[in-house]
Amino acid sequence: MRGESPERSRELQNYEVTHMHPPDGPTEKQIPVMVRAPDPISLAGVTSQLGQHRGVRLVEGGGERSAAVAVIVAETMDDSTIPQLRRLVRIDGARVVLVAGQLREAELLAVIECGVGAILWRRQATSDRLYQAVLAASRGEGDLPSDLLARLLNQVGQLQRSADDRRGTLAGLAPREVDVIGLIAEGLDTAEIAGKLSYSERTVKNVLHGMTTRLHLRNRAHAVAYALREGHI
């Protein structure tokens, strides 16, 4: 440019390079990323945001198997979204970033069970935030917003408590049942068990009936086998 000093020319050149290539830091290789969105505007927006980063190489639609990371944009979880996520992870072998507008409690657990480890709210999907999620997914790391992480931990806690309840009632044995089934395993009949435990014969029968009905056991032998397998006797 005429009339510009060499220093001014260098300043302008540096400005152009900086804006054309944002400084992401050193990268060994680009991450192949495929983007899927429900509408052209969302697709263009996410593609443009990710295209600002040198560490990303965008893969055209249909290149799922060549993409290390698949960015899926979904306002809501419809009937096709969960199967799509499952297919991308389990069949195509992609690491998935889900950009979601809404995510209900049951949907969150279903998404995690599909193998999705990175989730981003659409309202928070800035260029840098998208890139951060892509990097995390490519490394096999989790990346969830704090509110979703809290919801997920709460769900896991509820599931754990339910499992503990099942082990203590539906899938386990009460102390009285352990006493009865232990004596059956020793070869005692109903009358002998009643005398040993100071129960009535009717109580012994009721305990055994309740146990076999609840656990879907066919007979006394099956009940003994179950108790042995579960370590109760």
C-alpha positions as CSV (number, residue, x, y, z in Angstrom):
1,M,0.0,0.0,0.0
2,R,1.4,3.4,-1.1
3,G,2.5,5.8,1.7
4,E,2.5,3.1,4.4
5,S,5.6,2.6,6.4
6,P,7.1,-0.9,6.7
7,E,6.0,-1.1,10.4
8,R,2.4,-0.1,9.5
9,S,2.3,-2.7,6.7
10,R,3.5,-5.4,9.2
11,E,0.8,-4.3,11.7
12,L,-1.9,-4.7,9.0
13,Q,-0.6,-8.1,7.9
14,N,-0.5,-9.4,11.5
15,Y,-4.1,-8.2,12.0
16,E,-5.3,-10.1,8.9
17,V,-3.5,-13.3,9.9
18,T,-4.8,-13.1,13.5
19,H,-8.4,-12.8,12.3
20,M,-8.1,-15.4,9.6
21,H,-6.5,-17.9,11.9
22,P,-7.5,-17.6,15.6
23,P,-4.8,-18.8,17.9
24,D,-5.9,-22.2,19.2
25,G,-2.4,-23.2,20.4
26,P,-0.3,-25.9,18.8
27,T,-2.3,-28.9,17.4
28,E,-0.7,-32.1,16.2
29,K,-3.5,-32.8,13.7
30,Q,-7.0,-31.6,12.8
31,I,-10.0,-33.4,14.2
32,P,-12.4,-34.5,11.4
33,V,-15.9,-33.2,12.4
34,M,-19.2,-33.9,10.9
35,V,-22.2,-31.7,11.7
36,R,-25.9,-32.6,11.5
37,A,-28.6,-30.1,12.2
38,P,-32.4,-30.1,11.7
39,D,-32.4,-27.0,9.5
40,P,-30.0,-25.1,7.2
41,I,-29.6,-22.1,9.5
42,S,-28.5,-24.2,12.4
43,L,-26.2,-26.2,10.1
44,A,-24.6,-23.1,8.7
45,G,-24.2,-21.5,12.1
46,V,-22.5,-24.5,13.8
47,T,-20.3,-25.1,10.7
48,S,-19.3,-21.5,10.6
49,Q,-18.5,-21.5,14.3
50,L,-16.3,-24.6,14.1
51,G,-14.7,-23.5,10.9
52,Q,-12.9,-20.7,12.8
53,H,-10.6,-23.2,14.5
54,R,-7.6,-24.6,12.8
55,G,-7.8,-27.8,14.9
56,V,-11.0,-28.8,13.1
57,R,-11.4,-30.3,9.6
58,L,-15.1,-30.3,8.6
59,V,-16.3,-33.5,6.9
60,E,-19.3,-33.2,4.5
61,G,-22.6,-34.9,5.3
62,G,-22.4,-38.7,4.7
63,G,-18.9,-38.9,5.9
64,E,-19.8,-40.3,9.3
65,R,-17.3,-43.1,9.3
66,S,-14.5,-40.8,8.5
67,A,-15.5,-38.3,11.2
68,A,-13.8,-38.6,14.6
69,V,-16.5,-36.4,16.1
70,A,-20.1,-35.9,15.1
71,V,-21.8,-32.7,16.3
72,I,-25.6,-33.3,16.4
73,V,-27.9,-30.3,16.8
74,A,-31.4,-31.0,18.2
75,E,-33.9,-28.6,19.7
76,T,-35.8,-31.5,21.3
77,M,-35.3,-35.3,21.5
78,D,-37.7,-36.7,18.9
79,D,-38.2,-40.4,18.1
80,S,-35.3,-40.4,15.7
81,T,-32.6,-38.7,17.8
82,I,-31.8,-41.4,20.3
83,P,-31.4,-44.1,17.6
84,Q,-29.3,-41.7,15.6
85,L,-27.0,-41.1,18.5
86,R,-26.7,-44.8,19.3
87,R,-25.9,-45.6,15.7
88,L,-23.2,-42.9,15.5
89,V,-21.4,-44.2,18.6
90,R,-21.9,-47.9,18.4
91,I,-21.8,-48.5,14.6
92,D,-19.9,-45.6,13.1
93,G,-17.5,-45.3,16.0
94,A,-17.8,-41.5,16.3
95,R,-17.5,-39.5,19.4
96,V,-20.6,-37.4,19.7
97,V,-21.3,-33.8,20.8
98,L,-25.0,-33.1,21.4
99,V,-26.1,-29.5,21.1
100,A,-29.5,-29.5,22.6
101,G,-32.2,-27.0,23.1
102,Q,-34.2,-29.0,25.7
103,L,-33.4,-32.2,27.5
104,R,-35.9,-33.9,29.9
105,E,-34.8,-36.1,32.8
106,A,-35.4,-39.5,31.1
107,E,-33.9,-38.2,27.9
108,L,-30.7,-37.2,29.6
109,L,-30.1,-40.7,30.9
110,A,-31.0,-42.2,27.5
111,V,-28.4,-39.9,25.8
112,I,-25.7,-40.8,28.3
113,E,-26.5,-44.5,27.8
114,C,-26.0,-44.1,24.1
115,G,-22.4,-43.2,24.8
116,V,-22.6,-39.5,24.4
117,G,-20.2,-37.8,26.8
118,A,-20.3,-34.2,25.6
119,I,-23.5,-32.1,25.7
120,L,-23.9,-28.4,25.1
121,W,-26.9,-26.2,25.4
122,R,-27.8,-24.4,22.1
123,R,-27.9,-21.1,23.9
124,Q,-24.3,-21.6,25.1
125,A,-22.9,-22.8,21.8
126,T,-20.4,-20.1,21.0
127,S,-17.4,-20.8,18.8
128,D,-15.0,-21.4,21.7
129,R,-17.5,-23.5,23.6
130,L,-18.2,-25.7,20.6
131,Y,-14.5,-26.3,20.0
132,Q,-14.0,-27.1,23.7
133,A,-16.7,-29.8,23.5
134,V,-15.3,-31.2,20.3
135,L,-11.8,-31.4,21.9
136,A,-13.2,-33.2,24.9
137,A,-15.2,-35.6,22.9
138,S,-12.2,-36.4,20.6
139,R,-10.2,-37.4,23.7
140,G,-13.0,-39.5,25.1
141,E,-13.6,-37.0,28.0
142,G,-16.9,-35.9,29.4
143,D,-18.1,-32.3,29.0
144,L,-21.5,-31.4,30.5
145,P,-23.0,-28.1,31.6
146,S,-23.1,-27.8,35.4
147,D,-26.9,-28.0,35.6
148,L,-27.0,-31.2,33.5
149,L,-24.2,-32.7,35.6
150,A,-26.2,-32.1,38.7
151,R,-29.3,-33.6,37.2
152,L,-27.3,-36.7,36.1
153,L,-25.8,-37.2,39.5
154,N,-29.2,-37.0,41.0
155,Q,-30.6,-39.6,38.6
156,V,-27.7,-41.9,39.2
157,G,-28.3,-41.6,43.0
158,Q,-31.9,-42.4,42.6
159,L,-31.1,-45.5,40.5
160,Q,-28.5,-46.6,43.1
161,R,-31.1,-46.2,45.9
162,S,-33.6,-48.2,43.8
163,A,-31.1,-50.9,43.2
164,D,-30.3,-51.1,46.9
165,D,-34.0,-51.4,47.7
166,R,-34.4,-54.2,45.2
167,R,-31.5,-56.0,46.7
168,G,-33.0,-55.7,50.1
169,T,-36.5,-56.7,49.2
170,L,-37.3,-57.9,45.7
171,A,-34.0,-59.5,44.7
172,G,-32.7,-60.3,48.2
173,L,-33.8,-62.3,51.3
174,A,-35.1,-61.1,54.6
175,P,-33.4,-62.5,57.7
176,R,-36.3,-64.7,58.5
177,E,-36.3,-66.1,54.9
178,V,-32.5,-66.8,55.2
179,D,-33.2,-68.8,58.4
180,V,-35.9,-70.9,56.8
181,I,-34.1,-71.6,53.6
182,G,-30.9,-72.5,55.5
183,L,-32.7,-75.2,57.4
184,I,-34.4,-76.5,54.2
185,A,-30.9,-76.8,52.8
186,E,-30.0,-78.9,55.8
187,G,-32.8,-81.3,55.0
188,L,-35.3,-80.3,57.6
189,D,-39.1,-80.5,56.9
190,T,-41.7,-77.9,57.7
191,A,-42.4,-79.2,61.2
192,E,-38.8,-79.5,62.1
193,I,-38.1,-75.9,60.9
194,A,-41.0,-74.6,62.9
195,G,-39.7,-76.3,66.0
196,K,-36.2,-75.1,65.4
197,L,-37.2,-71.5,64.9
198,S,-40.1,-71.5,67.4
199,Y,-42.5,-70.6,64.5
200,S,-45.8,-72.2,63.7
201,E,-45.8,-74.5,60.6
202,R,-48.2,-72.0,59.0
203,T,-45.6,-69.2,59.5
204,V,-42.9,-71.3,57.9
205,K,-45.1,-72.1,54.9
206,N,-46.1,-68.4,54.5
207,V,-42.4,-67.3,54.6
208,L,-41.5,-69.9,52.0
209,H,-44.5,-69.0,49.8
210,G,-43.7,-65.3,50.0
211,M,-40.1,-65.9,49.0
212,T,-40.8,-68.2,46.1
213,T,-43.6,-66.0,44.7
214,R,-41.6,-62.8,44.9
215,L,-38.5,-64.2,43.4
216,H,-40.3,-66.5,40.8
217,L,-38.8,-69.6,42.3
218,R,-40.4,-72.9,41.2
219,N,-40.0,-75.0,44.4
220,R,-37.9,-75.5,47.5
221,A,-34.9,-76.9,45.6
222,H,-34.9,-73.8,43.3
223,A,-35.1,-71.6,46.4
224,V,-32.1,-73.3,48.0
225,A,-30.1,-73.0,44.7
226,Y,-31.0,-69.3,44.5
227,A,-29.9,-68.7,48.1
228,L,-26.6,-70.5,47.5
229,R,-25.9,-68.6,44.3
230,E,-26.6,-65.3,46.0
231,G,-24.4,-66.1,49.0
232,H,-27.2,-66.1,51.6
233,I,-26.3,-69.6,52.8
